[in-house]
Amino acid sequence: MFMDENFLLQGKTARALFHEVAKDLPIIDYHCHLPPAEIANDRRFASITQAWLGGDHYKWRLMRIAGVEEKYITGDGGDFEKFYAFAKTIEKAIGNPVYHWTHLEMQRYFGIFEPLTARNAEKLFARMNEQIADPSFSARNLITRSNVEVICTTDDPVDTLVHHRAIAANPIHNCTVRPTFRPDRAVLIDRDDFADYVALLSQASGVEIRSFADFLKALENRVEFFHENGCRLSDHDFGKLPAVIGNEAGASAAFDKKLNGGTLTMEEADGFKSCVMLVLAGLFAKKGWAMQLHCGAQRNNSTKMFTAIGKDTGFDTMSDYEVAFRLSRLLDAMEQTYGLPKTILYTLNPKDNYPMIALCGCFTAPGVAGKTQFGSAWWFIDHKEGMEKQMTDTANMNLLSAFIGMLTDSRSFLSYPRHEYFRRIFCNLVGRLVDNGEYPDDWELLSSIVAGVSYENAKAYFAF
C-alpha cells in the first residue's frame, strides 16, 4: 500500500521500534533556516503555494530540471499555476526524497493520503487552501503540532536577535527557539563585502574596530551576547577548507591589507580564516557550545541565474576536493591552541564519509559521548540511500549509538516530517541488523539506541 503506516519498515523489528519507540518522541531541530521573525510574528500563509513552494530550493530544482519556466517557480506566476507546475513535476519524481517528503507533509498536516498528480491538482489545491486558512496552520501552531522541543535558527553575529527576544518573552508551548552563531562573513575575508561587514560588526558590538585585536574583541562580544540569548551552537560554511594554519601576526597583516584596499593572496586569506576559526573555537569551547562545520558546497554555479535571482535559489552543488588533511590540521590546531569544542562535521560529498568518520575518532574527550560527530546526511545526500550510507558508514567505523541524529536544514514550517522519514530509515536499518542475526533481539538495548539517535543524544550533547 502506498506510503502506509509501515512505509520503509520492512520487518517486524523495524516496525516495533518505530511505532513503539521512535514515532512519538519530540523533535530537536538543531540546525534549520526558519526565519525567527516569522516565528515571533506567528506568520499565517495565504495559500499552500506560499507555505510549500516559497523558499524551498529542493522543489525549485526539480521543477527546473523538468523544464518548468522560472515564472512558475520564483517568478510572478499565479499561486495555482505554480502549484500545478509542481504537481506535474512531482508526479513523476519516482525515487526522489522530495516525493516522499511531499506526501508525508500532505498526510501529516492535511490528512490527504492520495498521491498528488496533475489530474487532482485543482481539487487538492482547494482542499489544502481551505485548511491552511485555519489558525492551526500558523507558524507557531505548526511547530506545536509537529512536537518540536527545540529549534536552532541560523543567525549572523551582527543580528540584534530582537525576534529571538520576542519569542522568549512569548514562548511557544513546550518549545525553545535558540539562535545559532553563523560568522561566515567575518571569516571569509576574500569576499568583496568584508570591509562593509567589519563596519556592521563594529556597530553591533559597540567596539571601534581599528585593528585585528579590535575585530576579535568585537566577535567575542557577540559570542557573549548570543550566549546570553540562548545560543549553544555555531555554524560555519566552508566550501573549501583553508590550506594553511595562520597565526595572529599574519592574520593582523592580512586584516590591515584588506581594509586598506589591498588584494590578498590565497595563503594570506587562508591564514586569516584559520586563525579566526582557532580563536572562535576557543570561545565556543569555553562556553560549552557545539561547533558545526559544513564542508563541500560549491556555490552559485550559474552566473546567469545568480545575476537574475540571487543566491540560495537552487544553483549550488557539491565540490570535489581533498578535505581530510586540511580538516585534520584545522581541528588539531584548535585542540593545541585555544581549545576544540564539541564539533559536528558535515560533508556534501559522500566520497568524504570515510575520511571524516575516521577523523572523528581522533578528537575525543572523556565523559563526552561522540565529542566529534559525523553529521547527518546533508542537502544533496539527505535521501534514503544517503541517510543509510551515512549511518552504515558511521556504524562501520565509529559508534552509531552515539549519533545525534536528524535535522531539517529547512526554511519551511511544513518540513518536520523529514524527522519521521529519518526515524523510519534508521529503525529499518537497526531492525534489519537484528533480523539478520547481526545484533541481539534485546528490546531494552534496542529501545535505548533508537531513542538515543532519534532524540536523547542530541538533548544531552547540546545540554538543552
MIBALO-853387 format. One record per residue: residue in one letter; x, z, y of N, C-alpha, C, CB in turn. Coordinates in steps of 0.02 Angstrom, whole numbers, plus 50000, padded with zeros to 5 digits. Each point is the difference from the previous one (the first is absolute). Glycine has a CB too. Layout:
<recs>
AXZYXZYXZYXZY ...
</recs>
This chain:
<recs>
M500425000049940499585000050060500445000050062499085006249939 F500714990150112500414999050060500105006550038499584988450008 M501065013849996500205005750040499525005949993500544992150081 D499335009949856499555005649987500385006650005499304992849926 E500405012750050500315006650008500665000649964498875004750010 N501264991049941500635000149963500474994350019499405005549907 F500504991850152500444994850027500735002149995499084996350078 L501334999649890500725000949992500195005649951500134995850116 L499395007649855500135005549954499894997649929499665008750086 Q500894990049878499954996249938499945004349936500664991450057 G499425015149949499965004349941499655006550016501044994849955 K498795008949992499625006250010500415005250039499384997749894 T501285002550096500405004950036500014998350075500715001849897 A499394991950119500004997850070499335001750033500814990849972 R498655007949993499345001250028499895007550012499574989849942 A500635014350011499915007250008500425002650058499765001149878 L500864996550127500445002450054499724998050068500984999249923 F498774994750083499744998050065499355003750017500524988849984 H499005011149971499345002750016500005007750005499494990149944 E500935013250016499985007349997500535003350044499564999049886 V500964997250134500555003050038500094996650068500565003149893 A499574990550108500224996650061499444998250048500934995749934 K498515002450040499484996650039499805003850063499594995249895 D500285011250100499715003750056500515004150040498965000449934 L501684998750052500505003750039500014997550072500695001749896 P499455002750152500054997850070500564994950009499565011250038 I500424985450019500514994950016500465002750054499204990749969 I501455008650019500495001350053500304993250019500275011949958 D499534985650099500224993450023500595001050048498834995049987 Y501765005749984500595002050039500334994350037500165009049919 H499594984950074500264994450040499454994950010501175001949957 C498594997650106499504994950015500084997850072499195004949914 H500404990350106500034997450068499315000450034500944992249966 L498665012750014499375001050033500125001950073499465003649892 P500174993550155500095001750071499725007050015499944987750030 P500485017049994499755006750015499425000050051501145004349975 A498874990950072499464999750049499324998849966500814995650085 E499195000449864499374998549965499755006049961500344988049992 I500125016149984499805006249966499735004950051500864998149910 A499525002850145499795004850052499324998250029501215002050026 N498684991549985499384997750031499454998549950500684995450092 D499465005849844499524998849946499704993050005499745012349997 R500694982849999499804993150011499424997949955501164997550034 R498374998849995499464996749963500134992649999499175009050033 F500654987749913500154992949991499374995950010500935002849920 A499144991850117499434995850016499774995949941500404999450117 S500064999249837499814995949942500525001149945499444991450074 I500395006349866500475000449944500614995650014499055002249920 T500874992550116500574995750018500515003950040499264989949999 Q500505013950049500445004050042500355005449959499264997850099 A500375005649858500285005549960500464997549945498985006550025 W500874987749948500334997749939500574995150013498935001649941 L500964993950107500484994650012500435001150061499224992449945 G500565011850101500395001350061500645003749983498955000250068 G501624996749944500645003349990500275000049929499675006950093 D499984990049860500235000249930500394993749983499015007249969 H501654993250037500404994049990500044998049926500665003150100 Y499175001349854499954998049929499464994649992500385011549962 K499044989950067499444995249995500164993750040499185009549985 W501114991450075500174994350041500474995249964499855007050102 R500654995849865500504995949965499674995749946500885008750024 L498684994349937499654996249948499584994450030499985010249928 M499694991350127499574994950031500424994250026499185008950032 R501404992649997500434994550023500254995849942500355007150097 I499844996249849500244996349941499454995449974500785009449970 A498594992950037499434995949978499844994450049499555010049941 G500804989850115499894994650048499485001450053500334992549911 V499475013850096499505001850051500314999350070499435008049918 E500184989250128500234999450069500095006950032499424988950010 E501085011850034500145006450032499405002550040501214996950005 K498384998550018499395001950037499585004849960500014989050057 Y499985010249877499585004249957500395005949969499304989949976 I501315011250050500415005649975500115004950057500574992549914 T499835005550135500135004450058499724996950065501035004449943 G498644989950052499764996550059499315002150022500704990649966 D498965004850069499375001750031499394997749959500574999150109 G499534999849826499444998449957499505005849997500744992449933 G498645006050050499485005149996500115004649941499214992250054 D500475013649948500085005049947499814997349932499785008950084 F499654987749911499804997549934500464994249979498815003450022 E501394992450025500464994649983500645002749969499524993050093 K500755012349935500615003049973499865003149931500415002350117 F499035001249878499825003149936499914994749946499445009550061 Y500234985149956499894994649952500664996849979498864997950051 A501595001149997500664997149984500385004749952500034994150112 F499905012449899500325004749954499684999849932500295007350097 A499044992449900499654999749936500224993849961499015006050051 K501054988349982500234993949966500715000749973499254993350074 T501155010749961500695001149978500025004949942500414997650115 I499255008049892500075005449951499684998349933500015008150094 E499484987649906499674998549936500484996649950498914999050062 K501624998049964500484996649956500685003449998499414989550025 A500625016850001500645003650002500125003849935499895001150125 I500054995349820500075003249934500705002949992499154991949952 G500895014350026500655003349988500315003250061500164991949912 N499565007050147500305002950061499725007050013500154988450048 P500275016449973499755006750011499465000450053501105004249965 V498924991350085499495000250052499314998749970500854996050084 Y499125000149862499364999049966499745006749974500334988249968 H500115015550000499795006549973499845005050056500724997949899 W499705002450152499875004650055499334998550034501245001350018 T498644992249993499374998050032499405002549962500574989850044 H499445009449890499415001849961499965007549988500054989049946 L500515014550052499975007349999499695002750064501015000349925 E499184996850132499725002150064499254998650003501104997850055 M498694996449919499294998449998499625005049957500274987950018 Q500025013849925499675004749954499965007050029500414993149904 R500165009550119500045007050020499645001550065501085000649941 Y498944994950107499705001450066499304997050008501155000450046 F498724993949921499384996550012499544999849939500604993250083 G499635009249859499594999949940499854993049976499525010750037 I500934984649977499914993049979500474998549942499674996650118 F500055001649825500404999149940500034992649978499685011649966 E500034983950072500054992949983500604997050037498754999249981 P501584995949988500584996950033499804996350063500554998949888 L499885001350162499894996450062500194992749991500225010450067 T499324985149949500134992849996499714996650062499985000449873 A500174993250133499704996250055499254999649992501054993350010 R498715006849927499284999349987499605006150025500284992949901 N500015013150091499625005950021500255003150065499765002149880 A500694994450155500325002850059499495001950053501004993149976 E498505002750037499525001450053499595006349983499934987850027 K499865012849910499615005849979500425006450005499334992749923 L501295007150052500415006050001500235001850070500384997349884 F499724997750158500185001350070499445004150033500674989350006 A498715008649983499435003650030499955007049970499394989150019 R500705011549917499935006449966500545004950023499494994249900 M501135003550107500545004350021499945001850073500734994849914 N499055000550128499915001550071499445005150011500414988550027 E499075011149933499475004950006500265007049987499164991449964 Q501285009349987500285006649983500525002350052499794997549879 I500604997850145500555002050044499755002550068500734991649942 A498655007050073499705002650061499845007549995499524988650022 D500495014049917499855007149989500595004350023499254997049903 P500625008950125500555004450023500495001949945499225004350084 S500584995349853500465001849946500584995149994499055005149939 F500914989350098500544995149999500455000550062499274992549934 S500685012950104500475001150054500685001749971499085003850077 A501444995749963500695001149975500075006849968500434992450089 R499365012849945500095006849974499585001249937500235003950117 N499164993549882499585000949941500264996149940499035001750075 L501284992649937500314996349944500585004049971499664989150053 I500725014349989500555004149976499735005749957500684997250103 T498795006149920499695005449961499724997549935499745006050106 R499904988449897499714997249939500524998049949499064995950068 S501535002449956500544997849956500405005749970500074989650067 N499755016749951500345005949972500745000150019499195000149905 V500954998350159500694999950025500175006850029499934987550024 E500615015449953500215006750021500534999850055499755004049886 V500694991050112500524999350051500084992650017500595010449959 I499474988150105500174993350023500615000550045498784996249994 C501724999749992500594999650042500034993150031500635008549929 T499254991150136500014993650035500734998250017498845002150048 T501254992349986500674997650017500064999650076500094993449891 D500375010650139499995001050072500704999450030498995007449986 D501044989350071500644999250035500205006650033499754987850020 P500905013849984500225006250033499765000850072500984999549927 V498884995050108499775000850070499255001250005500934992650035 D498725007449908499285001150001499845007150026499864992049903 T499625008550138499805006550026499655004349948499894994850112 L499905002049832499615003349947499355003050026501075002549941 V498684994650113499385002650029499424999649951500414996550113 H499584998249846499464999349952500075004949942499904987950031 H500725013449949500115005049948499785006950025500964993249954 R499185008250108499795006550026499245000550005501085000750065 A498604993749950499274999950003499715001049930500044992250099 I500275004949850499765000949931500095007349979500294988049973 A500295014850045500135007049982499505004750033501224997449987 A498575000950074499505004150035499304999249971500704999050103 N499184995349865499354998649969500134997349930499444997650112 P500785006749842500254997749935499464997049956500875008750008 I499364987049946499574997149949499935005149944500364988150029 H499065012549944499875004849946500474998849941498805000850036 N501595004249947500454999949942500554994750005499065004149932 C501104993650128500534995050008500435001550060499264991349946 T501405008350045500485000750054500314993350016500245012049966 V499794986250097500314993750021500655001650036498864994250010 R501695003149965500675001550026500354993750025500075009849921 P500334990850131500414994250021500614999249956499615001650118 T500674992549882500644998549967500474997150052499434998049887 F501185004450113500514998050049500314993449979500245012250029 R499634982550010500234993249982500464997350056498934997849933 P501735003750065500444998650057500364993249996500165012150010 D499534982949961500344993549992500284997450065499254997549904 R500365002950149500234997150064500595003850030498834996050020 A501255010349960500585003850023500624998649959499225008950038 V500694988749900500564998849955500254992850005499555008749923 L499994986650084500184992949997500244997550068499164998349908 I501465003350107500294998750066500084992650014500585010949991 D499424984949958500104992950011499364996450023500895000449914 R498565003150091499394996950025500044999150076499345005049905 D500324989950120500034998350071499705005550044499954988049969 D499575015850005499655004850042500295007149995498984993149986 F501645007649988500285006649990500065003950066500634995649901 A499625001250151500095003450065499325002350027501034993250023 D498465002749969499335001950022499765006149961499744988050030 Y500435012249906499785005649959500355006550020499784992049906 V500865007550112500365005950023499655003150060501094995149957 A498675000650088499635002550059499365003649979500484990650069 L499175006649882499395003249976500155006749967499494988849983 L501065011449978500205006249967500195005350051500404993449901 S499945004650151500195004650053499385003250032501054993350021 Q498475002549993499385002450032499635004849953499924989350066 A500035008849870499625004149952500335006749987499584989549947 S501085010650050500375006049982500155004650059500494993649908 G499485003650153500205003950058500755000650008498945006149989 V501444989949974500735000150003500234993850038500085006549891 E500314994450162500294994350034500574997249957499705004950115 I500204989149860500474997249952500534995850036499104999949910 R501495002950096500564996550030500564998649949499715005450110 S500244997849833500544999449950499705000349930500835005350080 F499594993349872499785000549930499815007249983500744990349970 A499625014550056499845007149988499305001550027501225003150005 D498614994250054499335001050028499484996749954500485000250117 F499694994049858499544996349955499845004249938500484989050042 L500045013949928499895004249941499605006250017501074995949951 K499045007050107499625005850022499274998250008501015004650057 A498864989649971499314997850009499654999249932500334994150107 L500025003049844499714999349933499875006849969500594989049986 E499885015650023499915006849973499385003350031501255000949982 N498664998250083499415002750033499364997349970500665001350105 R499344992249880499404996949972499885002249928500184990250075 V500355010949886499925002849933499665006850004501024993749960 E499215010450087499715006750009499264999450020501135004650034 F498724990850012499314999050022499564997849942500424997050115 F499824998349846499614997649942499905005649950500454988450016 H500075015649972499935005549952499465004950023501224998749969 E498785002850095499495004650027499304997349992500845004150081 N499104989349914499354996849992499864998049928500094995950117 G500255007349835499834999249929500404994949961498915003350034 C501564993349998500394994949965500455003249947499974992650102 R500055004449839500455002249947500364994349965499255009749984 L500694984250044500324994149971500274995650055499255000549900 S501284995950084500234994450041499924993649959500825007350065 D499224987149968499954993549966500454995150036498815002349961 H501544993650001500504995450028499964993349964500755009750030 D499254985050009499964993249973500694996850006498774999050031 F501555000049912500644996549999499914993449962500645011050005 G499284983650033500014993549966500674999249966499204995150084 K501335006849951500684999649973500375006450019500014987250008 L500235016449943500345006350013500674998850035499445005049899 P500784999850142500644999250036500584999349952499545006550094 A500934989049924500574998549956500575004850009499674988150003 V500345015650052500545004750013499705006850020500784990650036 I499595014749952499805006750022500385001650063499755003749880 G499894997150175500325001150064500105007450016499484989550038 N500865011750018500105006950024499735000450071501035001649926 E498965004450102499695000950066500394996550056499565010949959 A501104988750034500404996650051499824992650002500935008349985 G499044988549957499834993049996499294998750022500824998649909 A498725005850070499304999250019499915000850075499655004349888 S500735000350142499975001050073500234993850037500185012249984 A500374984749992500254993950031499504994349994501185003649975 A498514995849967499504994849989499395001150045500404998649882 F499405007650125499435001850042500144998050073499715009649923 D500874992150102500184998350070500034992550009500645010750010 K499664985949942500064992850004499324996650003501095000749938 K498465001650019499324997049997499635001150065499975001849877 L500055004450149499635001450062500304996650061499685010949950 N500954987150045500324996350055499944992549991500795009450014 G498784988449940499864992949992500464996449953499565000350112 G500875003349852500464996749954499664997949935500925006650050 T499424989149913499764997849935500425003349946499614989050048 L500075014549905500365003749949500184995549941499415010450035 T501164991049935500164996849936499585003349947501184997450037 M498774999449905499625002849945500295006849979499704988449960 E500975012250041500315006349981499845005550050500924993649944 E499075004850120499835005050051499285002349992500834994950078 A498725000249912499295001749992499885004249937499694989450060 D500625008649885499915003749938500295007050004500034989249938 G500545011550097500295006650009499555004550040501124994949995 F498565002450056499525003950039499405002049957500364993950104 K499365001449860499415001449959500145005549950499634988150013 S500925011349951500155005049949500145006850030500464991049928 C499895009250129500155006350033499355003550022501114995450039 V498435000949991499375003050021499615002549940499974992450100 M500055003849845499655002149940500305006449971499714988149976 L500945012650027500325006249976499765006050040501014993449963 V498985005850103499785005550043499275001749987500844996550088 L498744998349908499295001249988499895003349932499734990150071 A500635007649878499925003049934500165007450001500294989149948 G500215012850090500175007150007499445003950033501194996950007 L498505000250044499435003350033499425000849952500364995350110 F499514999449851499445000349952500145005449947499764987850020 A500865012549956500185004849948499895007250026500844991949953 K499345009350109499915006750029499265001850005501074998750064 K498524996449949499285001250008499635000049933500074994750112 G500285003549835499664999649935499574993949991500025012249999 W500104982650042499614993849994500244995949940499825000050125 A499774995149857500214994849954500124993650040499345005349904 M501164990850076500194993850034499844994149955500925006050064 Q498714989249963499824994049962500434994150025498825004349982 L501504992249971500394994050017499684994049967501065006950011 H498644988850029499704993849974500524994450008498825003850030 C501384993449914500544995050000499764993249975500835009349981 G499384985550053499924993349972499474995650029500415005049901 A499294996850156499514995650031500354994950044499135009149997 Q500714984649994500264994650042499434997850045500854996249911 R499215005250153499444999650046499934993250035500135012150016 N499234986450002499834994550046500334993449979499885008450092 N499984989549846500324994049974499764993650033500125006049893 S499274993950132499734994150033500035001050076499254997549901 T501234999350131500055000550072499374997450034501254998749992 K498474996149980499394997050028499445005250003500344988749954 M499555014949990499455004849999500185006550036499634995049892 F501015006950110500205005850039499864998850074500895002849914 T499264991150108499874998350070499254999950015501074993350002 A498555004549948499284999250011499625006749997500094988649951 I500065015749999499595006049992500415006449991499134992849949 G501535006950054500415006050001500195002749932499455002550105 K500835003649895500275003049939499455003449959501095001750059 D499105000149880499565003749954499344996449988500535010650039 T499504982949953499394996149990500014996149934499904999150124 G500585002449833500014996949934500534994849989498825002149999 F501714997950043500524995049993500685003149984499364992850079 D500635013149892500625003249976500074998649926499925009150089 T500694992149885500124999049929500545004849978499664987850006 M500555011749931500535004349975500684996650009499215005149916 S501294998950101500684997450007500365000349933500035003650121 D500564993549877500374999649938500745001150016499154992049948 Y501055014350057500705001550013500185006349962499964994650114 E500685006849881500245005749961499895006550038500864992649945 V498785012150023499845006350035500395005949972498874995450023 A501345004449914500255006049965500585003250036499624995049894 F500895001250124500605003050030499855002750070500714992149934 R498945004050107499855002250068499565006350000500084988150039 L499425012049918499565005849997500385006149974499024992449982 S501415006649969500415005449973500445003050055499994994549888 R500345001250151500455002650052499615003750054500784990549977 L498625007150040499605003350051499785006949977499614988850042 L500115011749898499775006449974500595004949991499054994249942 D501515003250034500595004349990500255002750067500314993449896 A499705002350154500235002250066499535005350029500534988750019 M498835010449971499525005150023500145006749966499144991050019 E500955008749915500115006149962500645003550022499394994949903 Q501135001250115500645002950018500035002450073500514992549916 T499065005050127500065001650071499465004950022500514988850020 Y498935008650005499495004250030499495002749951500164993550103 G499805003449838499535002349949499544994549977500055011250050 L499794988949885499544995149970499335003349986500974993649949 P498505004350085499345002949986499714997249935499805001350123 K499635001349857499624996749946499894992850022499435010949964 T500684984549990500024992950018499614995949950501125001650053 I498494993749974499614995349959500264993050014498975007550000 L501244988949948500264993350005499494994949977501175004449983 Y498684990850059499544994649981500374993450003499005006550043 T500864989249908500274993250004499424995049999501065003549943 L499034991150093499504994750000500174994749948499785002150121 N500814998549848500224995149950500135003649934500504992650091 P499125006049857500075003749936500684999149967498794998849986 K501624996650037500674999449973500415006250015499944987650013 D499855016250037500375006050020499745006349968500234994450107 N499275005149848499735006049968500555004149966498924993949983 Y501455003149972500495003849962500555003050043499764992649904 P500545003450142500525003150043499735005950040500564988950006 M498845010550021499735005550041499825006049957499564991650080 I500145007249862499825005749957500635003649976498964993949963 A501555002450019500625003149979500305004150057500204990749919 L499755006750141500275003550059499635006650012500344989050050 C499015011149937499615006150010500295005849960498974993050020 G501285005549921500285005349958500675002650024499414994949906 C500885001950145500645002250027499925005050057500494989049966 F498915011550061499895004450059499425004749984500424991150080 T499755014449888499515004949977500145006850033499884993949890 A499695010950097500105006850026499665005049955500074995550118 P500265010249868499695005249959499345002450031501145003549960 G498354997250000499365002550024499564994950032500565010650015 V499664983249990499594994750031499904994549948500455002650117 A498964996949855499854994849950499984993250035499355008249929 G501074987250047500014993350028500174999850073499164997049917 K501385006450104500185000150071500054993050028500625010749982 T499734984949983500044993050021499544996049954501205001250043 Q498284996049985499464996749962500064992450005499265009850021 F500554986849925499894992950003499264999050015500954997349918 G498905000150142499324999950025499554995149963500465003250108 S498904997849905499474995949970500114992650013499215009650015 A500574986349938500034992750009499674998250066499984998049875 W500364997950164499844999250071499854992750017500725009850026 W498744989250010499844993750034499914994249950500635004150100 F499874991649894499934994349956500015001949926500554993250088 I499635012949897500055002049929499545005849984501184996049999 D498325005550043499535005449982499394997149963500395006850100 H499764989149850499504997349955500095003249931499954989050064 K499635009349890500005003249934500694999449967498784997549987 E501494996650010500654999049968500555003750038499624988849956 G500365010850112500515003350040499985007549994499934990550078 M499465012449920499945007249991500245002149932499035000150078 E500774996249871500235001649932500754999649995498924995849954 K501384999150076500724999249997500355005750038499874987649992 Q499875014250067500305005450038499995006549960499644994550107 M499805006949861499945006249962500384999849934498895001850053 T501104992449913500384999449937500745000350013499084993049952 D501155003750101500715000350017500205007250019499974988050039 T499605015449997500135007050018500055004349937499414998450110 A500125000649844500015003849937500634998649960498754999949998 N501474993850002500594998149962500645003450025499454989149976 M500595011950090500645002250029499965006550038500294988250008 N499115014550001499925005850043499485004649968500314993350104 L499315010449936499505004649974499324998150030500865009349987 L498764986849976499364997650024499535005850019500134989749929 S499925015850035499555005650012500125003250068499975002049878 A500614996650155500145002850067499804995250056500945006549950 F498814987650033499824994950048499425002450045500384991049918 I499665007550148499495002450047499424995150009500905006250057 G499094988349907499404996049995499864995250056499585009249938 M499784989250069499764994350039499905001650074499454996049896 L500564998750144499835000150071499614993750015501045006850030 T498624993050027499624993950014500394994850039498985006950000 D501474995250045500374995350044499514995250034501025000949925 S498405001750095499454995750022499775001750070499664998949882 R500014996250149499685001050065499245000549993500954993750054 S498805006549885499284999849988499745006749974500104987849977 F499345014450051499675006249977499654998949933499865003650119 L500094990249859499684998549936500504999149943499074994750064 S501565007049948500534998449952500125005549949500514993050086 Y499145012649917500175005649957499894998849925499735007050095 P499844988449884499974998549928500664997449971498814997550017 R501685000950026500664998249972500315005949963500164991850094 H499675014349926500245005849963499675000349930500185006250109 E499194992149888499674999649935500334994649957498915003850051 Y501224990549978500344994549965500665002449971499464991650077 F500945011849964500645002749976499895005049944500484998350114 R499055006349894499905005149949499774997049934499725008150090 R499874986849913499804996649938500604996949965498864997750050 I501564998949989500604996849971500475005349972499904990550081 F500195015049954500445005349976499735003249937500375002250118 C498984999549881499715003049941500034995349940499245006750073 N500684986949939500054995149946500714999849972499084993350051 L501425007049994500705000049978500155006249957500334993650104 V499455012249920500125006349963499624999849934500175006350108 G499204991549895499604999749939500304995549947499015002350069 R501274992149953500314995349953500605003249966499624990450071 L500785013449966500585003449969499775005049947500644998650108 V498815004949907499745004849951499714996549939499755008050094 D499844987049918499684996449945500504996449956499004998650070 N501584999649958500534996749962500455005049964499984990650081 G499885015949927500415005049968500665001350036499484996849894 E500585001150168500635001050037500015006550039500104987750008 Y499345015749996499965006550033499435003849966500454995650112 P499625011149879499495003749962499335000350036500925006849951 D498564993850009499325000650026499875007350017499604990049931 D500765012450120499975006950023499615000050066501105003249943 W498264998750053499564999350057500245004050061499064998249921 E501195007850066500245004250055500574996750038499645010149937 L500854987350025500564996650031499794993650035500755004949913 L498844991250053499784993650028499605001150064499984995049885 S499585009950115499605001450060500455002050058499045003649927 S501475000450058500475002250052500374994050030500125011049941 I500104984450017500374994250024499554995550042500735000549898 V498674998250078499544995550036499785003150066499604995349891 A500235011250109499805003250063500595000350048499155006849938 G501464994150035500595000150043500114993550036500495008249923 V499534986450041500154993550030499424997750044500714997149902 S498685004750080499424997950039499925003850065499464996949894 Y500775009550107499855004250058500495005850011498824997049981 E501305007149969500355006350010500734999350020499225004949919 N501124989950055500714999150018500094998750074500214995749885 A499365000050142500054998550072499855006250042499674988149977 K499845015650003499825006150037500585004850003498814998749966 A501555002149977500575004649997500604997050036499585004649892 Y500554988950099500594996850028500005000450077500044992249901 F499395006650129499965000050073499825006950028499664988049995 A500215016849960499825006850020499395000050046501195003449989 F498324992449995499384999850039499575006149983500044987350003 
</recs>
